[in-house]
């Protein structure tokens, strides 16, 4: 989280994702939920993934863990490398050892993540036994320690209580404790603070920061809330309709947002609309990507769209010459080139991609 050096290049990546494509094949259509996504996570840092509902954030996270349900398929050519190992080549049994062990996930709704008929302690002990071989009284002591680590008071008593006896914030902390039980190297948090009030939200973020500092965790933090991203992330990937629209260190993104979609997200933050009668909004909805992109998917909603945006598919390029840590998938960039030259940069890449796929 913030405090880690802001790094764009993969200096020491624990996770590298390249050309990730996850498609859902239904009777009526193909849904390209994740459509050629690239990102990496360095050791000990937090990558924030932000975007509206339907942008592909959660499917990206589930793809990393191999948890894509039918009729979803991770397409051939996708690469997910974790600590030097290619996860797309693993069997389900091999993934089970990694999933929950070296990579843990905290889901948005803790009530659905916890089994209502077992105590919270039992569920933490199960994870300890499955992934670390710890059982009996040792496992119970470790479960109590984990609950204390995430700030649950009177953990010795609470460990024997059921999920319905916990408040919403405490349930979320218990789910985080379950995720940390196996001492993972990477923690994926899928909107873990969305349903919480701001006070509990701040506490959860603080706990994650403390735990990350103690354990050297790498974190992917998924949210639609730009305010939370400002608090937790070292780098940010902005997703839209299955693609990354912009990527930059967090301070750079907030100071110099480049993609019109990112600008719209930042403009809609209540704190940026003080004194106005209405919040700024982005008109329209995120489209369902039912085909491979041949244009800018944001163009129907974009206030800066021009004719080429409807016929040329933009790639991620540096926002200006010499910049490597700030990229945007927009025909306006690089912005230090004439527009016609910038468009041709994207058009040439689009043509080369089509020839490669034939």
C-alpha positions in Angstrom: 0.0 0.0 0.0 1.1 3.6 0.0 4.6 3.9 1.3 5.9 1.3 -1.0 8.0 2.8 -3.8 6.0 3.5 -6.8 7.3 1.2 -9.5 5.9 0.7 -13.0 8.4 -1.7 -14.5 8.4 -5.3 -13.2 11.4 -5.0 -11.0 10.6 -8.1 -8.9 7.2 -9.3 -9.9 5.5 -12.0 -8.0 2.6 -12.0 -10.5 2.8 -11.3 -14.2 -0.3 -11.4 -16.4 0.0 -11.2 -20.2 -2.7 -11.2 -22.8 -5.3 -12.6 -20.4 -8.5 -13.4 -22.3 -11.5 -14.9 -20.5 -14.5 -15.5 -22.6 -18.0 -16.8 -21.7 -19.6 -18.9 -24.4 -23.4 -18.9 -24.1 -26.1 -20.2 -26.4 -26.8 -16.7 -27.7 -23.4 -14.9 -27.6 -19.7 -14.8 -26.6 -18.9 -12.4 -23.8 -15.3 -11.3 -23.8 -15.2 -10.4 -20.1 -11.4 -10.0 -20.0 -10.0 -9.1 -23.4 -6.2 -9.0 -23.6 -5.2 -7.7 -20.2 -1.6 -7.2 -19.1 -0.3 -6.2 -15.7 2.1 -7.2 -13.0 2.4 -7.0 -9.2 5.8 -6.5 -7.6 6.6 -8.1 -4.3 5.4 -6.1 -1.3 3.3 -3.6 -3.3 -0.4 -3.0 -3.8 -1.9 -2.9 -7.3 -5.3 -1.2 -7.4 -7.7 -2.3 -10.1 -10.6 0.2 -10.5 -13.6 0.6 -12.7 -17.4 0.5 -12.9 -19.4 -2.7 -12.3 -19.1 -4.8 -15.5 -15.6 -3.7 -16.3 -14.1 -7.2 -15.8 -12.3 -6.6 -12.5 -13.6 -9.6 -10.6 -13.4 -11.9 -13.6 -9.7 -10.9 -13.9 -9.2 -11.9 -10.2 -11.0 -15.2 -10.6 -9.0 -16.0 -13.7 -5.7 -15.6 -11.8 -7.0 -18.2 -9.3 -8.4 -20.5 -11.9 -11.9 -20.0 -10.6 -13.7 -19.2 -13.8 -17.0 -21.1 -13.8 -18.6 -22.6 -16.9 -19.3 -21.5 -19.5 -16.2 -19.3 -19.0 -12.9 -20.2 -20.6 -9.4 -18.8 -20.1 -8.3 -18.6 -23.8 -5.2 -20.2 -25.2 -2.4 -17.7 -25.4 -3.2 -16.2 -22.0 -0.3 -16.2 -19.5 -0.5 -16.0 -15.7 2.9 -16.4 -14.1 3.1 -16.6 -10.3 6.6 -16.6 -8.7 8.0 -18.0 -12.0 5.4 -20.7 -12.5 2.8 -20.6 -15.3 -0.6 -21.1 -13.7 -2.5 -21.7 -16.9 -0.6 -25.0 -17.3 -1.4 -26.3 -13.8 -3.9 -29.1 -13.1 -6.8 -28.5 -10.8 -5.1 -30.4 -8.0 -2.0 -28.3 -8.4 -4.1 -25.1 -8.4 -5.7 -26.2 -5.1 -2.3 -26.2 -3.4 -1.7 -22.6 -4.6 -5.2 -21.3 -4.2 -5.8 -20.4 -0.6 -2.2 -21.3 0.2 0.2 -19.0 -1.6 -2.6 -16.9 -3.2 -5.6 -16.0 -1.0 -8.7 -14.1 -1.9 -11.0 -11.9 0.2 -14.5 -11.6 -1.4 -16.9 -8.7 -1.3 -19.7 -10.4 0.7 -18.3 -12.0 3.8 -21.6 -13.6 4.7 -21.4 -15.7 1.5 -17.7 -16.5 2.2 -18.4 -17.9 5.7 -20.4 -21.2 6.3 -23.2 -20.3 8.6 -23.3 -23.7 10.3 -19.7 -23.7 11.5 -18.0 -21.4 14.0 -15.6 -18.8 12.6 -12.8 -20.6 14.5 -13.6 -24.0 12.8 -13.4 -22.4 9.4 -10.0 -20.8 10.1 -8.7 -24.1 11.6 -9.9 -26.0 8.5 -7.7 -23.7 6.3 -4.8 -24.1 8.6 -5.1 -27.9 8.5 -5.6 -28.1 4.8 -2.7 -25.8 3.7 -0.3 -25.9 6.6 -0.9 -29.2 8.4 -1.7 -27.5 11.7 -4.5 -29.1 13.7 -5.9 -29.5 17.3 -5.1 -27.0 20.0 -2.3 -25.5 18.0 -4.7 -24.7 15.2 -7.2 -23.1 17.7 -4.4 -21.0 19.2 -3.3 -19.9 15.7 -7.0 -19.0 14.8 -7.2 -16.8 17.9 -3.9 -15.1 17.0 -5.2 -14.4 13.5 -8.4 -12.9 14.8 -6.4 -10.7 17.1 -4.2 -9.7 14.2 -7.2 -8.3 12.3 -8.4 -6.4 15.3 -11.3 -8.6 16.6 -11.6 -7.9 20.3 -12.0 -10.8 22.8 -10.8 -13.2 20.1 -10.6 -16.1 22.6 -14.3 -16.0 23.0 -15.2 -14.9 19.5 -13.3 -17.9 17.9 -16.2 -20.2 19.0 -19.0 -17.9 17.7 -20.9 -18.3 14.4 -20.8 -15.8 11.6 -24.3 -14.4 12.4 -23.0 -13.4 15.8 -20.4 -11.1 14.1 -21.1 -7.6 12.8 -20.5 -6.9 9.1 -17.2 -5.3 9.8 -16.1 -8.2 12.0 -17.2 -10.8 9.4 -15.0 -9.0 6.8 -12.1 -9.1 9.2 -12.7 -12.8 9.9 -12.6 -13.5 6.1 -9.3 -11.6 5.9 -8.0 -13.7 8.8 -9.0 -16.8 6.9 -7.1 -15.5 3.9 -4.0 -14.8 6.0 -4.2 -18.2 7.8 -2.0 -19.9 5.2 0.5 -17.1 5.1 0.0 -16.3 1.4 2.5 -14.3 -0.7 -0.4 -12.6 -2.7 -3.7 -11.4 -1.3 -6.5 -10.6 -3.7 -9.1 -8.3 -2.2 -12.3 -8.1 -4.3 -14.1 -5.0 -3.1 -13.7 -6.0 0.6 -14.9 -2.6 1.9 -17.9 -1.9 -0.4 -20.7 -2.8 2.0 -19.1 -1.3 5.1 -19.6 2.2 6.6 -16.7 4.6 6.3 -15.4 4.1 9.8 -15.2 0.3 9.4 -13.8 0.7 5.9 -11.0 2.9 7.3 -10.2 0.2 9.9 -10.1 -2.6 7.4 -7.7 -0.6 5.2 -5.5 0.2 8.2 -5.4 -3.5 9.2 -4.4 -4.5 5.7 -1.6 -1.9 5.7 -0.3 -3.2 9.0 -0.4 -6.8 7.9 1.3 -6.0 4.6 4.1 -4.2 6.4 4.6 -7.1 8.8 4.4 -9.9 6.3 5.7 -8.3 3.1 2.4 -9.2 1.3 1.7 -8.3 -2.3 -1.9 -7.2 -2.7 -4.3 -6.7 -5.6 -7.1 -4.4 -4.4 -10.2 -4.3 -6.5 -12.8 -1.6 -6.1 -15.0 0.9 -8.0 -14.2 3.6 -5.4 -11.5 6.0 -6.5 -11.2 7.4 -2.9 -10.3 4.0 -1.6 -7.8 3.6 -4.4 -6.1 6.8 -3.3 -5.7 5.3 0.2 -4.5 1.8 -0.6 -2.7 1.6 -4.0 0.9 2.0 -5.1 0.0 1.6 -8.7 -3.4 1.7 -10.5 -4.9 -0.1 -13.5 -8.2 1.4 -14.7 -10.4 -1.2 -16.4 -13.2 -0.6 -18.8 -15.2 -3.3 -20.7 -12.7 -6.0 -20.3 -9.6 -3.9 -21.0 -7.1 -1.7 -19.2 -7.8 1.9 -20.1 -5.0 3.5 -18.1 -2.1 2.4 -15.8 0.1 4.6 -13.7 1.5 5.1 -10.2 -1.3 6.3 -7.9 0.0 9.8 -7.4 0.6 10.3 -11.1 -2.8 9.0 -12.0 -4.6 11.4 -9.6 -2.4 14.4 -10.6 -2.4 13.7 -14.4 -5.2 11.5 -15.3 -5.1 11.0 -19.1 -7.8 8.7 -20.4 -11.2 10.4 -20.6 -12.7 7.5 -18.6 -10.3 8.0 -15.8 -11.0 11.7 -15.9 -14.7 10.9 -15.6 -14.2 8.6 -12.6 -12.1 11.3 -10.8 -14.6 14.0 -11.6 -17.4 11.9 -10.0 -15.8 11.8 -6.6 -18.0 13.9 -4.2 -15.0 15.7 -2.8 -14.2 17.0 -6.3 -17.7 18.5 -6.6 -17.9 20.8 -3.6 -20.3 23.6 -4.2 -22.0 22.0 -7.2 -25.7 21.2 -7.3 -25.1 17.8 -8.9 -22.3 15.3 -9.1 -20.4 15.0 -12.3 -21.4 11.7 -14.1 -20.4 9.6 -17.0 -23.4 9.2 -19.2 -24.4 5.7 -20.4 -23.4 2.3 -19.2 -20.5 -0.1 -19.5 -21.2 -2.2 -22.7 -21.2 -6.0 -22.6 -18.2 -6.9 -24.8 -19.8 -9.5 -27.1 -17.0 -9.4 -29.7 -13.3 -8.7 -30.0 -12.7 -4.9 -29.8 -12.3 -3.2 -33.2 -12.8 0.3 -31.9 -12.6 2.2 -28.6 -15.3 0.7 -26.4 -15.5 3.9 -24.4 -16.1 6.1 -27.5 -20.0 6.1 -27.3 -19.7 7.7 -23.8 -16.5 9.8 -24.4 -16.8 13.6 -24.6 -13.5 13.7 -26.5 -14.3 11.0 -29.1 -13.6 11.7 -32.8 -14.2 9.7 -36.0 -11.2 7.4 -35.7 -12.2 6.3 -32.2 -15.1 4.4 -33.9 -12.9 2.4 -36.3 -9.5 2.0 -34.6 -8.9 -0.1 -31.5 -6.5 1.7 -29.1 -3.6 0.0 -27.4 -1.8 1.0 -24.2 0.9 3.5 -25.1 3.0 6.0 -23.1 1.0 9.2 -22.6 4.1 11.0 -23.9 7.5 10.2 -25.3 10.0 9.0 -22.7 7.3 8.1 -20.1 7.3 4.4 -19.3 5.2 4.3 -16.1 2.1 6.0 -17.3 0.2 4.5 -20.2 -3.3 5.0 -21.7 -5.3 3.1 -24.3 -6.6 6.2 -26.1 -6.0 7.6 -29.6 -5.1 11.0 -28.1 -1.8 9.5 -27.0 1.1 9.9 -27.1 0.0 13.5 -26.7 3.3 15.0 -27.9 2.7 13.6 -31.4 0.4 15.1 -34.0 -3.0 13.4 -33.7 -2.7 11.7 -37.1 0.6 10.1 -36.1 -0.8 9.0 -32.7 -3.7 7.4 -34.5 -1.4 5.6 -36.9 0.6 4.2 -34.0 -2.6 2.5 -32.7 -3.8 1.5 -36.2 -0.4 -0.2 -37.0 -0.6 -2.2 -33.8 -4.2 -3.2 -34.6 -3.2 -4.4 -38.1 -0.1 -6.3 -36.7 -2.4 -8.0 -34.1 -4.9 -9.2 -36.7 -2.1 -10.7 -38.8 -0.7 -12.5 -35.8 -4.1 -14.0 -34.9 -4.8 -15.3 -38.5 
